[in-house]
Amino acid sequence: MSYDEEQARKSRVVVETPNERREVVQSQAVRTPDRSGISAGMVGVLVVVAIALITMLVLFWMSSQPNTTDTASTVAPQQPTTVVQQPAPAQQPPVIIQQPAPVTQPAPVIVTPPAGGTTSAPPATTETQSSVSLDTNIQTQIDKRLTNDPTFSSLGITATVLDGKVTLLGTVKTQDLKDAAERMVKQIKGVKSVDNQITVL
């Protein structure tokens, strides 16, 4: 620590005793440390901070500079480019597609018996009723076998019955499964024919 200021104090003290009187002069030198300067620790901290800032600036400058050796060899000299503006294509009118009107079913034919005659049903009606009940019976048996058989229950095969003719739909992985489903349906009583439309993947 440096002492730049020195102060001198002189004091005179008169001591009187009954026998004598004496004068004592005292002098004191007081040194006060210099508080206006910077300590050595503070100087060290400032030097470290300055070095860190300079290092960061140099690294930033180096990263922002393009690498001239690599880019010079890979970049070909650029030719001036000419921009040609093409006219925008004309917007085409929208295409309107009209779908045909849905086909309507013809009105059902209602047959009324003559006023004075008997009201017995014609024989064709009884055949239709027996055919419908037979188809329902076949459909029930096919559905039962498809759901109870572990081979077919997970395949999602569906069957439709019309006048004893069975149509099979669905997808299977092998031809053997397709043939087995057809054989199983043919064993049911009342089946006249099988249209096997099962797809083999």
Backbone as ProteinMPNN parsed JSONL, in Angstrom:
{"seq_chain_A": "MSYDEEQARKSRVVVETPNERREVVQSQAVRTPDRSGISAGMVGVLVVVAIALITMLVLFWMSSQPNTTDTASTVAPQQPTTVVQQPAPAQQPPVIIQQPAPVTQPAPVIVTPPAGGTTSAPPATTETQSSVSLDTNIQTQIDKRLTNDPTFSSLGITATVLDGKVTLLGTVKTQDLKDAAERMVKQIKGVKSVDNQITVL", "coords_chain_A": {"N_chain_A": [[0.852, -1.164, 0.0], [0.572, 2.195, -0.801], [1.774, 5.171, 0.569], [0.958, 8.293, 0.206], [0.423, 10.678, 1.298], [1.533, 12.569, 3.967], [1.178, 13.671, 7.187], [2.073, 16.023, 9.526], [2.003, 16.491, 12.986], [2.188, 18.665, 15.49], [2.396, 19.263, 18.851], [2.08, 21.27, 21.744], [2.642, 20.973, 25.083], [2.079, 22.151, 28.227], [3.361, 21.518, 31.305], [2.685, 21.904, 34.615], [3.929, 21.824, 37.712], [4.052, 21.871, 41.346], [6.641, 22.46, 41.965], [8.012, 22.989, 39.656], [7.868, 24.262, 36.31], [7.23, 23.067, 33.17], [7.706, 22.642, 29.704], [6.508, 20.596, 27.19], [7.127, 19.356, 24.075], [5.488, 17.688, 21.576], [5.697, 15.72, 18.675], [4.022, 14.299, 15.922], [3.883, 12.062, 13.237], [1.648, 11.343, 10.758], [0.579, 8.998, 8.533], [-1.477, 8.545, 5.71], [-3.189, 6.176, 3.755], [-3.234, 5.978, 0.152], [-6.218, 6.413, -1.285], [-7.326, 6.916, -3.726], [-6.263, 5.531, -5.883], [-5.985, 2.425, -7.863], [-6.321, -0.864, -6.784], [-4.088, -3.721, -6.755], [-5.399, -6.169, -7.113], [-7.751, -5.417, -8.388], [-6.739, -4.495, -10.791], [-5.792, -6.89, -11.872], [-8.202, -8.31, -12.296], [-9.403, -6.677, -14.226], [-7.611, -7.026, -16.364], [-7.949, -9.755, -16.983], [-10.659, -9.776, -17.805], [-10.484, -8.107, -20.054], [-8.856, -9.652, -21.758], [-10.542, -11.86, -22.165], [-12.692, -10.653, -23.545], [-11.393, -9.771, -25.88], [-10.643, -12.224, -26.969], [-13.174, -13.386, -27.499], [-14.142, -11.586, -29.431], [-12.301, -11.99, -31.507], [-12.799, -14.709, -32.15], [-15.469, -14.514, -32.98], [-15.181, -12.868, -35.198], [-13.619, -14.524, -36.832], [-15.386, -16.657, -37.309], [-17.372, -15.437, -38.765], [-16.171, -14.745, -41.131], [-15.978, -15.704, -44.539], [-14.796, -18.851, -45.743], [-12.232, -18.567, -47.72], [-10.5, -20.215, -49.147], [-11.812, -22.671, -49.569], [-14.241, -21.957, -50.795], [-13.413, -20.634, -53.055], [-12.385, -22.588, -54.718], [-14.551, -24.224, -55.195], [-16.684, -22.727, -56.1], [-17.906, -21.666, -59.084], [-17.175, -19.14, -61.493], [-19.666, -16.723, -61.673], [-22.12, -16.231, -64.084], [-23.726, -13.479, -65.565], [-27.183, -13.344, -64.962], [-30.181, -13.618, -66.788], [-33.391, -12.54, -66.414], [-36.366, -13.845, -67.39], [-39.58, -13.055, -67.856], [-42.471, -14.889, -67.88], [-45.652, -14.88, -69.387], [-48.557, -15.087, -67.362], [-50.473, -18.089, -67.207], [-53.627, -18.367, -68.816], [-56.599, -18.488, -66.966], [-58.509, -21.368, -66.81], [-61.921, -22.102, -67.528], [-64.139, -23.449, -65.022], [-64.812, -26.979, -64.841], [-67.808, -28.55, -65.144], [-69.424, -31.29, -63.958], [-72.105, -33.258, -64.552], [-74.105, -35.555, -62.934], [-76.031, -38.426, -63.765], [-79.548, -38.643, -63.092], [-80.754, -40.504, -60.267], [-81.759, -43.9, -60.715], [-85.039, -44.811, -60.526], [-87.037, -47.108, -58.702], [-89.472, -49.254, -60.151], [-92.975, -48.878, -59.562], [-94.578, -50.983, -57.143], [-96.508, -53.815, -58.125], [-99.83, -54.246, -57.448], [-102.016, -56.738, -56.811], [-105.383, -57.268, -56.937], [-108.022, -59.324, -55.914], [-110.856, -60.391, -57.915], [-114.169, -59.011, -57.465], [-116.404, -60.783, -56.986], [-115.291, -63.301, -56.757], [-113.371, -66.131, -55.435], [-111.127, -65.872, -52.644], [-108.72, -67.179, -52.627], [-105.233, -67.669, -52.451], [-102.95, -67.357, -55.181], [-101.033, -70.138, -56.521], [-98.336, -69.421, -56.972], [-97.645, -67.578, -55.053], [-97.458, -69.015, -52.677], [-95.285, -70.588, -53.261], [-93.289, -68.619, -53.374], [-93.279, -67.75, -50.727], [-92.431, -70.063, -49.41], [-89.936, -70.302, -50.547], [-88.654, -68.017, -49.567], [-88.65, -68.563, -46.812], [-87.069, -70.842, -46.858], [-84.649, -69.755, -47.841], [-84.062, -68.06, -45.701], [-83.639, -69.929, -43.69], [-81.383, -71.276, -44.721], [-79.557, -69.173, -44.774], [-79.305, -68.624, -42.024], [-78.11, -70.993, -41.108], [-75.664, -70.94, -42.502], [-74.487, -68.586, -41.497], [-74.243, -69.328, -38.819], [-72.418, -71.466, -38.962], [-70.171, -70.138, -40.037], [-69.502, -68.363, -37.979], [-69.047, -70.067, -35.781], [-67.009, -71.786, -36.551], [-63.568, -71.942, -36.016], [-61.708, -71.48, -38.01], [-62.919, -69.872, -39.983], [-64.13, -67.783, -38.61], [-62.577, -65.521, -38.034], [-62.068, -64.405, -40.482], [-63.955, -62.824, -41.796], [-65.867, -63.481, -43.773], [-68.717, -63.158, -45.801], [-72.092, -64.163, -46.553], [-74.716, -64.374, -48.914], [-78.07, -65.288, -49.626], [-80.234, -66.297, -52.187], [-83.039, -67.597, -53.498], [-82.027, -70.179, -52.988], [-79.503, -70.026, -54.04], [-76.215, -69.359, -53.177], [-74.078, -66.671, -52.463], [-70.758, -66.002, -51.902], [-68.655, -63.716, -50.241], [-65.615, -61.917, -49.557], [-62.204, -61.937, -48.244], [-59.371, -64.057, -48.363], [-56.298, -65.718, -47.382], [-55.266, -67.939, -48.715], [-55.827, -70.286, -51.419], [-56.808, -72.699, -50.586], [-58.321, -72.082, -48.289], [-60.391, -70.655, -49.468], [-61.593, -72.65, -51.054], [-62.349, -74.422, -49.031], [-64.295, -72.958, -47.659], [-66.286, -72.872, -49.613], [-66.905, -75.629, -49.871], [-67.931, -76.118, -47.322], [-70.292, -74.602, -47.359], [-71.747, -75.883, -49.389], [-72.503, -78.211, -48.177], [-74.727, -77.678, -46.695], [-78.184, -78.218, -46.276], [-80.514, -77.646, -48.859], [-79.13, -75.8, -50.364], [-78.653, -74.774, -53.608], [-76.754, -73.861, -55.476], [-73.381, -72.465, -55.474], [-71.901, -69.363, -55.589], [-68.817, -68.481, -55.607], [-67.167, -65.804, -54.673], [-64.961, -65.083, -53.257], [-61.939, -63.424, -52.558], [-58.547, -64.163, -53.125], [-55.682, -63.255, -51.484]], "CA_chain_A": [[0.0, 0.0, 0.0], [1.438, 3.384, -0.877], [1.371, 6.295, 1.42], [1.369, 9.502, -0.501], [0.241, 11.885, 2.12], [2.082, 12.493, 5.325], [0.818, 14.868, 7.937], [2.852, 16.183, 10.771], [1.274, 17.189, 14.043], [3.038, 19.101, 16.618], [1.598, 19.792, 19.951], [2.862, 21.782, 22.894], [1.942, 20.742, 26.337], [2.746, 22.811, 29.363], [3.131, 20.758, 32.52], [3.052, 22.709, 35.799], [3.944, 21.13, 38.985], [4.317, 22.901, 42.344], [8.065, 22.792, 42.027], [8.562, 23.524, 38.401], [6.995, 24.393, 35.152], [8.003, 22.56, 32.054], [6.978, 22.632, 28.445], [6.843, 19.395, 26.423], [6.681, 19.466, 22.668], [5.361, 16.364, 20.946], [5.406, 15.769, 17.237], [3.555, 13.011, 15.393], [3.745, 12.0, 11.777], [0.535, 10.437, 10.421], [0.514, 8.675, 7.098], [-2.783, 8.021, 5.278], [-3.032, 5.459, 2.465], [-3.804, 6.62, -1.03], [-7.478, 5.725, -1.618], [-7.785, 7.279, -5.07], [-5.673, 4.639, -6.88], [-6.616, 1.135, -8.1], [-5.536, -1.902, -6.123], [-3.494, -4.715, -7.655], [-6.432, -7.168, -7.411], [-8.665, -4.849, -9.372], [-6.017, -4.459, -12.065], [-5.776, -8.265, -12.386], [-9.538, -8.64, -12.809], [-9.608, -5.936, -15.481], [-6.789, -7.64, -17.414], [-8.592, -11.015, -17.383], [-11.869, -9.44, -18.551], [-10.078, -7.572, -21.355], [-8.386, -10.781, -22.579], [-11.712, -12.649, -22.552], [-13.421, -9.907, -24.569], [-10.626, -9.793, -27.138], [-10.741, -13.588, -27.513], [-14.509, -13.567, -28.059], [-14.242, -10.799, -30.667], [-11.509, -12.654, -32.558], [-13.528, -15.909, -32.569], [-16.638, -14.081, -33.734], [-14.722, -12.369, -36.488], [-13.168, -15.665, -37.642], [-16.527, -17.472, -37.737], [-18.185, -14.713, -39.739], [-15.428, -14.623, -42.379], [-16.122, -16.882, -45.4], [-13.561, -19.586, -45.975], [-11.918, -18.211, -49.109], [-9.794, -21.294, -49.852], [-12.761, -23.696, -49.993], [-15.25, -21.437, -51.699], [-12.822, -20.219, -54.32], [-12.18, -23.741, -55.586], [-15.798, -24.894, -55.528], [-17.643, -21.835, -56.728], [-17.515, -21.273, -60.431], [-17.526, -17.736, -61.715], [-21.08, -16.609, -62.012], [-22.453, -15.492, -65.29], [-24.907, -12.64, -65.311], [-28.408, -14.066, -65.296], [-31.225, -12.826, -67.408], [-34.692, -12.963, -65.913], [-37.394, -13.759, -68.42], [-40.898, -13.21, -67.249], [-43.43, -15.513, -68.776], [-47.007, -14.426, -69.063], [-49.321, -16.038, -66.545], [-51.425, -18.825, -68.047], [-55.012, -17.934, -68.674], [-57.34, -19.393, -66.099], [-59.515, -22.087, -67.571], [-63.219, -22.111, -66.838], [-64.33, -24.686, -64.266], [-65.506, -28.06, -65.525], [-68.981, -28.967, -64.383], [-69.819, -32.657, -64.319], [-73.451, -33.556, -64.08], [-74.354, -36.983, -62.825], [-77.415, -38.725, -64.145], [-80.496, -38.776, -61.993], [-80.808, -41.893, -59.818], [-82.814, -44.715, -61.323], [-86.083, -45.1, -59.535], [-87.636, -48.447, -58.796], [-90.865, -49.184, -60.615], [-93.97, -49.033, -58.501], [-94.966, -52.395, -56.998], [-97.798, -54.188, -58.724], [-100.75, -54.745, -56.436], [-103.056, -57.566, -57.441], [-106.58, -57.393, -56.108], [-108.914, -60.362, -56.483], [-112.133, -59.869, -58.401], [-115.143, -58.763, -56.414], [-117.309, -61.898, -56.671], [-114.593, -64.59, -56.795], [-112.802, -66.639, -54.193], [-109.94, -65.129, -52.238], [-107.582, -68.081, -52.395], [-103.989, -67.118, -53.001], [-102.46, -68.147, -56.303], [-99.975, -71.048, -56.095], [-97.01, -68.809, -57.059], [-97.382, -66.874, -53.805], [-97.024, -69.992, -51.679], [-93.91, -70.975, -53.61], [-92.412, -67.522, -52.989], [-93.162, -67.762, -49.273], [-91.609, -71.206, -48.995], [-88.565, -70.003, -50.98], [-88.108, -67.041, -48.635], [-88.355, -69.231, -45.538], [-85.93, -71.726, -47.098], [-83.465, -68.898, -47.906], [-83.769, -67.6, -44.339], [-83.084, -71.08, -42.975], [-80.017, -71.489, -45.243], [-78.731, -68.032, -44.314], [-79.049, -68.811, -40.589], [-77.156, -72.094, -40.935], [-74.345, -70.492, -42.993], [-73.941, -67.622, -40.522], [-73.875, -70.066, -37.611], [-71.174, -72.216, -39.219], [-69.049, -69.204, -40.222], [-69.084, -67.777, -36.695], [-68.607, -71.101, -34.836], [-65.781, -72.431, -37.026], [-62.43, -71.051, -35.723], [-60.974, -71.158, -39.238], [-63.606, -68.846, -40.759], [-64.706, -66.714, -37.784], [-61.747, -64.305, -38.048], [-61.792, -63.975, -41.869], [-64.917, -61.817, -42.244], [-66.568, -63.933, -44.976], [-70.162, -62.951, -45.735], [-72.844, -64.963, -47.525], [-76.092, -63.956, -49.185], [-78.828, -66.402, -50.208], [-81.402, -65.892, -52.979], [-83.618, -68.771, -54.181], [-81.151, -71.339, -52.82], [-78.17, -69.751, -54.59], [-75.421, -68.678, -52.146], [-72.943, -65.886, -52.952], [-69.77, -65.797, -50.845], [-67.794, -62.542, -50.43], [-64.59, -61.735, -48.519], [-60.817, -62.146, -48.679], [-58.607, -65.061, -47.61], [-54.885, -65.706, -47.76], [-54.896, -69.078, -49.568], [-56.877, -70.89, -52.236], [-57.388, -73.782, -49.795], [-59.366, -71.516, -47.445], [-61.51, -70.32, -50.351], [-62.261, -73.897, -51.416], [-62.948, -74.994, -47.824], [-65.531, -72.214, -47.391], [-67.296, -73.304, -50.589], [-67.316, -76.989, -49.51], [-68.744, -76.041, -46.111], [-71.615, -74.089, -47.711], [-72.44, -76.878, -50.213], [-72.996, -79.296, -47.309], [-75.966, -77.263, -46.045], [-79.374, -78.701, -46.984], [-81.29, -76.626, -49.539], [-78.275, -74.974, -51.22], [-78.693, -75.254, -54.989], [-75.453, -73.566, -56.1], [-72.543, -71.529, -54.714], [-71.105, -68.419, -56.378], [-67.699, -68.175, -54.696], [-66.465, -64.582, -55.093], [-63.939, -64.782, -52.247], [-60.673, -63.007, -53.169], [-57.342, -64.708, -52.494], [-54.618, -62.25, -51.5]], "C_chain_A": [[0.901, 1.231, 0.0], [0.866, 4.478, 0.007], [1.87, 7.548, 0.753], [1.257, 10.745, 0.369], [0.81, 11.634, 3.512], [1.738, 13.795, 6.021], [1.638, 14.885, 9.231], [2.012, 16.97, 11.763], [2.268, 17.528, 15.155], [2.113, 19.652, 17.683], [2.51, 20.214, 21.097], [2.024, 21.591, 24.127], [2.757, 21.402, 27.444], [2.352, 22.035, 30.615], [3.582, 21.614, 33.697], [2.934, 21.827, 37.021], [4.233, 22.185, 40.066], [5.781, 23.318, 42.384], [8.535, 23.433, 40.746], [7.484, 23.598, 37.339], [7.807, 23.959, 33.96], [7.084, 22.492, 30.835], [7.444, 21.422, 27.652], [6.255, 19.573, 25.023], [6.634, 18.054, 22.095], [5.057, 16.559, 19.458], [5.024, 14.367, 16.771], [3.457, 13.124, 13.876], [2.666, 10.955, 11.46], [0.531, 10.238, 8.913], [-0.872, 8.096, 6.794], [-2.601, 7.328, 3.933], [-3.747, 6.192, 1.353], [-5.045, 5.831, -1.458], [-7.931, 6.013, -3.038], [-7.257, 6.324, -6.133], [-6.441, 3.327, -6.981], [-5.724, 0.081, -7.48], [-5.043, -2.908, -7.146], [-4.514, -5.783, -8.027], [-7.399, -6.691, -8.48], [-8.013, -4.802, -10.744], [-6.001, -5.846, -12.683], [-7.114, -8.666, -12.979], [-9.793, -7.943, -14.127], [-8.813, -6.543, -16.624], [-7.443, -8.925, -17.904], [-9.843, -10.743, -18.207], [-11.523, -8.924, -19.943], [-9.622, -8.695, -22.276], [-9.568, -11.622, -23.053], [-12.509, -11.952, -23.649], [-12.71, -9.935, -25.909], [-10.719, -11.166, -27.781], [-12.104, -13.819, -28.147], [-14.673, -12.797, -29.359], [-13.481, -11.457, -31.812], [-12.235, -13.889, -33.06], [-14.76, -15.544, -33.383], [-16.245, -13.611, -35.126], [-14.298, -13.519, -37.395], [-14.345, -16.508, -38.124], [-17.377, -16.752, -38.775], [-17.476, -14.535, -41.077], [-15.666, -15.851, -43.245], [-14.755, -17.521, -45.617], [-13.198, -19.42, -47.446], [-11.234, -19.344, -49.844], [-10.767, -22.342, -50.35], [-13.74, -23.149, -51.023], [-14.656, -21.034, -53.036], [-12.667, -21.396, -55.262], [-13.497, -24.37, -56.004], [-16.787, -24.003, -56.255], [-17.113, -21.403, -58.089], [-17.861, -19.797, -60.611], [-18.957, -17.64, -62.222], [-21.254, -15.735, -63.247], [-23.64, -14.591, -64.959], [-26.157, -13.377, -65.784], [-29.434, -13.099, -65.86], [-32.56, -13.378, -66.929], [-35.71, -12.742, -67.018], [-38.727, -14.0, -67.744], [-41.848, -13.782, -68.287], [-44.815, -15.026, -68.4], [-47.74, -15.508, -68.272], [-50.317, -16.768, -67.429], [-52.853, -18.36, -67.76], [-55.764, -18.959, -67.84], [-58.451, -20.037, -66.906], [-60.829, -22.08, -66.801], [-63.398, -23.436, -66.098], [-65.12, -25.704, -65.071], [-66.635, -28.53, -64.625], [-69.396, -30.334, -64.878], [-71.187, -32.911, -63.724], [-73.635, -35.059, -64.058], [-75.801, -37.256, -63.185], [-78.292, -38.885, -62.904], [-80.558, -40.231, -61.564], [-81.989, -42.626, -60.445], [-83.818, -45.056, -60.242], [-86.648, -46.488, -59.786], [-89.06, -48.313, -59.353], [-91.816, -49.427, -59.438], [-94.371, -50.499, -58.392], [-96.361, -52.636, -57.595], [-98.664, -54.805, -57.634], [-101.867, -55.487, -57.16], [-104.217, -57.672, -56.463], [-107.488, -58.445, -56.735], [-110.232, -59.75, -56.983], [-113.191, -59.839, -57.283], [-115.96, -60.001, -56.069], [-116.581, -63.225, -56.55], [-114.061, -65.002, -55.429], [-111.522, -65.887, -53.889], [-108.766, -66.05, -51.963], [-106.351, -67.512, -53.103], [-103.539, -67.971, -54.16], [-101.293, -69.025, -55.848], [-98.584, -70.425, -56.146], [-96.65, -68.124, -55.743], [-96.903, -67.848, -52.74], [-95.619, -70.465, -51.983], [-92.923, -69.904, -53.194], [-92.206, -67.514, -51.483], [-92.277, -68.906, -48.807], [-90.159, -70.984, -49.406], [-87.897, -69.025, -50.024], [-87.769, -67.703, -47.313], [-87.186, -70.192, -45.691], [-84.627, -70.919, -47.16], [-83.064, -68.409, -46.516], [-83.129, -68.714, -43.527], [-81.64, -71.344, -43.419], [-79.086, -70.398, -44.727], [-78.354, -68.202, -42.841], [-78.005, -69.897, -40.365], [-75.746, -71.686, -41.384], [-73.706, -69.546, -41.984], [-73.474, -68.337, -39.257], [-72.568, -70.811, -37.817], [-69.969, -71.293, -39.376], [-68.575, -68.617, -38.89], [-68.558, -68.821, -35.724], [-67.311, -71.772, -35.257], [-64.598, -71.497, -36.775], [-61.632, -70.665, -36.965], [-61.594, -69.966, -39.951], [-64.071, -67.658, -39.924], [-63.892, -65.429, -37.845], [-61.527, -63.754, -39.453], [-62.777, -62.925, -42.383], [-65.61, -62.194, -43.543], [-68.063, -63.706, -44.768], [-70.834, -63.762, -46.83], [-74.235, -64.364, -47.676], [-76.793, -65.085, -49.933], [-80.027, -65.833, -50.946], [-81.846, -67.095, -53.794], [-82.678, -69.969, -54.124], [-79.757, -71.155, -53.385], [-77.413, -68.893, -53.577], [-74.268, -67.947, -52.823], [-72.028, -65.603, -51.775], [-68.88, -64.61, -51.202], [-66.799, -62.472, -49.28], [-63.208, -61.922, -49.108], [-60.171, -63.17, -47.759], [-57.182, -65.066, -48.128], [-54.508, -66.84, -48.71], [-56.099, -69.573, -50.348], [-57.555, -72.017, -51.467], [-58.511, -73.272, -48.899], [-60.6, -71.155, -48.27], [-62.302, -71.572, -50.698], [-62.967, -74.522, -50.215], [-64.253, -74.28, -47.475], [-66.638, -72.64, -48.354], [-67.811, -74.701, -50.259], [-68.251, -76.972, -48.292], [-70.164, -75.563, -46.433], [-72.403, -75.121, -48.518], [-73.031, -78.014, -49.374], [-74.338, -78.946, -46.661], [-77.151, -77.659, -46.926], [-80.13, -77.519, -47.592], [-80.454, -75.737, -50.453], [-78.26, -75.591, -52.612], [-77.356, -75.039, -55.696], [-74.717, -72.547, -55.243], [-71.767, -70.679, -55.708], [-69.993, -67.897, -55.458], [-66.923, -66.982, -55.252], [-65.431, -64.145, -54.052], [-62.625, -64.491, -52.964], [-59.52, -63.609, -52.383], [-56.242, -63.666, -52.615], [-53.269, -62.93, -51.549]], "O_chain_A": [[1.887, 1.283, 0.735], [-0.344, 4.654, 0.149], [3.068, 7.827, 0.741], [1.952, 11.738, 0.153], [0.571, 10.595, 4.126], [1.982, 14.882, 5.497], [1.835, 13.868, 9.896], [1.394, 17.978, 11.42], [3.048, 16.703, 15.631], [1.18, 20.407, 17.411], [3.545, 19.606, 21.369], [0.862, 21.993, 24.197], [3.969, 21.213, 27.554], [1.172, 21.91, 30.942], [4.746, 22.007, 33.764], [1.914, 21.184, 37.269], [4.628, 23.3, 39.724], [6.1, 24.431, 42.803], [9.376, 24.332, 40.768], [6.377, 23.075, 37.471], [8.931, 24.419, 33.756], [5.871, 22.313, 30.941], [8.645, 21.235, 27.459], [5.08, 19.888, 24.834], [7.624, 17.323, 22.13], [4.282, 17.427, 19.058], [5.631, 13.377, 17.179], [3.014, 14.131, 13.325], [2.786, 9.8, 11.868], [0.485, 11.192, 8.136], [-1.376, 7.256, 7.54], [-1.916, 7.858, 3.058], [-4.718, 6.916, 1.571], [-4.928, 4.705, -1.941], [-8.873, 5.372, -3.504], [-7.8, 6.324, -7.238], [-7.43, 3.127, -6.276], [-4.503, 0.128, -7.633], [-5.529, -2.941, -8.276], [-4.498, -6.265, -9.159], [-7.81, -7.451, -9.356], [-8.674, -5.046, -11.753], [-6.178, -5.98, -13.894], [-7.165, -9.287, -14.041], [-10.339, -8.544, -15.052], [-9.298, -6.571, -17.755], [-7.493, -9.169, -19.11], [-10.068, -11.414, -19.214], [-12.199, -9.267, -20.913], [-9.963, -8.694, -23.459], [-9.601, -12.051, -24.206], [-12.956, -12.605, -24.591], [-13.342, -10.102, -26.952], [-10.859, -11.273, -28.999], [-12.183, -14.394, -29.232], [-15.284, -13.305, -30.3], [-13.953, -11.48, -32.949], [-12.294, -14.113, -34.269], [-15.061, -16.205, -34.377], [-16.912, -13.929, -36.111], [-14.583, -13.5, -38.593], [-14.308, -17.026, -39.24], [-18.037, -17.401, -39.585], [-18.126, -14.204, -42.068], [-15.565, -16.966, -42.733], [-13.723, -16.853, -45.668], [-13.792, -20.06, -48.314], [-11.368, -19.439, -51.064], [-10.583, -22.867, -51.448], [-14.033, -23.814, -52.017], [-15.344, -21.092, -54.055], [-12.799, -21.237, -56.475], [-13.566, -24.992, -57.064], [-17.655, -24.508, -56.967], [-16.02, -20.85, -58.21], [-18.753, -19.28, -59.939], [-19.38, -18.398, -63.095], [-20.636, -14.683, -63.412], [-24.473, -14.955, -64.129], [-26.179, -13.957, -66.869], [-29.529, -11.939, -65.459], [-32.811, -14.578, -67.041], [-35.896, -11.63, -67.514], [-38.95, -15.045, -67.133], [-42.01, -13.258, -69.389], [-45.106, -14.79, -67.227], [-47.547, -16.701, -68.506], [-50.941, -16.161, -68.299], [-53.216, -18.018, -66.634], [-55.574, -20.164, -68.005], [-59.225, -19.365, -67.587], [-60.84, -22.055, -65.571], [-62.847, -24.451, -66.525], [-65.982, -25.349, -65.875], [-66.411, -28.868, -63.462], [-69.683, -30.522, -66.061], [-71.384, -32.785, -62.515], [-73.355, -35.749, -65.038], [-76.683, -36.432, -62.946], [-77.815, -39.219, -61.819], [-80.43, -41.119, -62.407], [-83.057, -42.057, -60.672], [-83.456, -45.537, -59.168], [-86.723, -46.964, -60.919], [-89.76, -47.349, -59.044], [-91.477, -50.098, -58.464], [-94.495, -51.189, -59.404], [-97.243, -51.777, -57.563], [-98.266, -55.77, -56.981], [-102.565, -54.928, -58.006], [-104.057, -58.106, -55.322], [-107.694, -58.452, -57.949], [-110.652, -58.698, -56.502], [-113.091, -60.564, -56.293], [-116.184, -60.235, -54.882], [-117.234, -64.225, -56.253], [-114.268, -64.326, -54.421], [-110.902, -65.324, -54.791], [-107.905, -65.727, -51.145], [-106.435, -66.955, -54.198], [-103.721, -69.189, -54.138], [-100.624, -68.683, -54.872], [-97.708, -70.874, -55.407], [-95.481, -68.092, -55.361], [-96.006, -67.509, -51.967], [-94.839, -70.72, -51.066], [-91.835, -70.22, -52.713], [-91.092, -67.296, -51.008], [-91.461, -68.731, -47.902], [-89.245, -71.42, -48.707], [-86.718, -69.174, -49.702], [-86.71, -67.437, -46.744], [-86.392, -70.351, -44.764], [-83.613, -71.34, -46.602], [-81.878, -68.349, -46.189], [-82.19, -68.478, -42.766], [-80.773, -71.606, -42.585], [-77.966, -70.673, -44.297], [-77.211, -67.952, -42.459], [-77.115, -69.743, -39.529], [-74.757, -72.035, -40.739], [-72.529, -69.683, -41.654], [-72.435, -67.996, -38.691], [-71.7, -70.793, -36.944], [-68.875, -71.613, -38.911], [-67.379, -68.398, -38.699], [-67.694, -68.501, -34.907], [-66.579, -72.278, -34.406], [-64.604, -70.368, -37.264], [-60.955, -69.637, -36.972], [-60.866, -69.124, -40.476], [-64.381, -66.609, -40.489], [-64.459, -64.344, -37.719], [-60.862, -62.73, -39.606], [-62.455, -62.201, -43.325], [-65.916, -61.312, -44.346], [-68.611, -64.015, -43.71], [-70.252, -64.022, -47.883], [-74.847, -63.911, -46.709], [-76.188, -65.756, -50.769], [-80.753, -64.994, -50.413], [-81.122, -67.56, -54.675], [-82.546, -70.697, -55.107], [-78.908, -72.033, -53.231], [-77.894, -67.837, -53.165], [-73.565, -68.52, -53.655], [-72.455, -65.035, -50.77], [-68.405, -64.507, -52.333], [-67.093, -62.908, -48.167], [-63.053, -62.051, -50.323], [-60.385, -63.163, -46.546], [-56.888, -64.494, -49.178], [-53.527, -66.72, -49.444], [-57.245, -69.31, -49.983], [-58.743, -72.272, -51.664], [-59.537, -73.936, -48.753], [-61.728, -71.335, -47.812], [-63.532, -71.568, -50.648], [-64.052, -75.086, -50.355], [-65.213, -74.919, -47.044], [-67.797, -72.756, -47.955], [-69.013, -74.951, -50.349], [-69.232, -77.713, -48.239], [-71.13, -76.057, -45.852], [-73.617, -75.226, -48.346], [-73.956, -78.697, -49.815], [-75.015, -79.829, -46.134], [-77.135, -77.469, -48.142], [-80.359, -76.512, -46.922], [-81.018, -74.985, -51.247], [-77.909, -76.758, -52.789], [-76.879, -75.911, -56.422], [-75.309, -71.861, -54.41], [-71.059, -71.206, -56.566], [-70.207, -66.997, -54.645], [-66.125, -67.124, -56.179], [-65.073, -62.969, -53.982], [-62.237, -65.224, -53.873], [-59.503, -63.579, -51.153], [-55.905, -63.239, -53.719], [-52.239, -62.256, -51.569]]}, "name": "protein", "num_of_chains": 1, "seq": "MSYDEEQARKSRVVVETPNERREVVQSQAVRTPDRSGISAGMVGVLVVVAIALITMLVLFWMSSQPNTTDTASTVAPQQPTTVVQQPAPAQQPPVIIQQPAPVTQPAPVIVTPPAGGTTSAPPATTETQSSVSLDTNIQTQIDKRLTNDPTFSSLGITATVLDGKVTLLGTVKTQDLKDAAERMVKQIKGVKSVDNQITVL"}
